[in-house]
Amino acid sequence: MSWPGLGDLVLTPKGVRFAGRVFLCAIGRGGVRRDKREGDGATPAGIHRITGLLYRADRMACPAPWARPIGPRDLWCDDPASPAYNMPVRAPFAARHERLFRPDPLYDMILTTDWNSAPPRPGAGSAIFLHIWRRPGYPTEGCIAFAREDLMWIVTRIGPGTRLIVPPLPA
């Protein structure tokens, strides 16, 4: 079931189209791929669903009623050998992982997706998020990144279940 909102988020060659607007974004350094693999830097093609909203409560107010704050112990497992692969975990955690509570602002606000989640296939890619970009045009490791104010505009108009459509893009 989709959250009552303004439609799908659709990746286009010019950015993400949503609610009659097109938002500049950055995608994975590996482009868009149908055969996403862990570490390839690609944004996975397909129809994905938004599953959650995480935010840094020490840096911003709660951006939406369905958001969950993250703290220093919050991590995301990206180790294909771990039973917790492509899932949120808490420190201390021995398997390879990514910190969600970063010193830079990239993960001040994170929309999580259902990419490779039901159940996760080891090595098929993890942590495909929508988050804040470093700067315009700077590629991600596979996520889709936006200007802070654009991501804030989007998160106040969507919810769990909103579709993210990532078609294969022309080279």
N, C-alpha and C positions, 0 to 999 in steps of 0.2 A: 504494500500500500504506500503510495506516495504522499508526502506531506502536502497539505494544501498550500500551493504556492503559485509560481508563475511559469512552470514548465521545466523542461530539461535544460541542463547545462550541456552545450554542444561545442566540442573543439572544432575550430575551423582554421584554415591557413592564416587568418587575420587575428585570431584570439578565440576566447570562449564566448559563445553567444548565449545570452540568458535574458529573459524578460525584455526583449526588444533592444537590448544593448549588446555591444561587443567589447569585452574586456581584454586588454593586452595581457599576455601571459608568457611564461617560459615553460618549455617542456623538457623532457629528458635529452641529455647530450647524445643519446643513441637514436633519437627520432621516435617515431611511433612504430611499434612492431606488433604483429599478431603472435609471434613466438617469443614472448618475453621470457628472459632468464635472469636469475639472480646475478647482479653485478654488471649487466650489459648497459645500464644507463638509459634504457628505453622506457618510454611511456607505453603501457599496454593498450592496444586497440581493443574495442569492445564496448559493451554497455555495462556500466558499473553503477552501483548504488552507494549513496552516502550513508555511512553507518554510525557516525558520531562526530562530535565537535569537542575538541580539547583546547584549552587556553591556559596562559600563564596568568594566574590571579594576582601575582605580585607585580605585573606589568600593565594589566588592563582590567576593566570591569567585565563582568560576565557578558559575552556578546549576544547570547540567546538563551531562552529558558532551558533548552535541552543540552547546553554545554556542560562539560565536566572539567574542573581544574586539574592541572598536572603539577607535580612537584619534583624535587631533586631525585627521588627514587624511581620515577617513571621511565621505563625503557620500552623498546620494541625489538623483539627477537628477529634477527635476520640470518640466523644460523640454520641452513637446511637440514643439518643433522639433529637438531633439537626437536623434541616433541612440541615445544612452544613456538615453532617457526611461524612467522608472520602473525604474531599475537602480541598484545601488550603484556609486559612483565614488570616486576619490581626488583630493584636492587636490594640486596646483592643477588646477582645472577651470573652464573659462570659461562654460559654459552655466549657466542658473539651476539652483539646487540647494538642498537643505536639509542643514544640518549635523547629523550624528548625535551628535557629541561636544559636547553642550550644557552650558552653565553651570548650568542647573536640572536637577532629577532626572528629568524626564519620560522621557528615553531611557536611563536607567541600565540598563534591561532592555527589549528590543524583540523581540516575535515578529513576523517578517515573514510576509506572506501572498502567495498567487499571484494576487491581484487584478490584472487587466490586464497579464499577464506573458507570454503565450504566443501570439504576440509582442505587445508593448505596442501599443495603438491610441493614437496621438497625441491628447491632449485628453480621454481617457476616465478620467483620474484616476490618481494615483500615490501611493506611500508609504502604503498602507493597512496600518497596524500595530496590534498590541495592545501597549500601553505603560502606564506609570505615569501616574496622573492628577494634575492640579494640585490639585484638591480635589473632594469629592463634588458632582456636579451641574454642574461646569464643562465645557461642551462642547468637543469636539475639532474639528479641521479635516476630520474624516472617519474618523479612527481609532476604536478602542474602547479606553478607558482604565480602569484599575483602581487600587485601593489597592495599594501596594507589596507588602504581605504576601499579599494575595489573588493577585496576579500570580505571586509566587514559589511559592505553593502550586500554582497551575495549571501553571507551567513544569516543575515536578519530576514531573508526572504525564502529560505529553504529549510528543510529539516530531514530527519532520517527517512530514507527511501527515495529521496530525490535522485533522478537518474543523471549520470554523467556519461555522455555518449562521446566516444573517442574513435572516430573512423580512421582507417588508414589514410594518411595525408600524402599528397604528392611530394616527391623528393625536392 
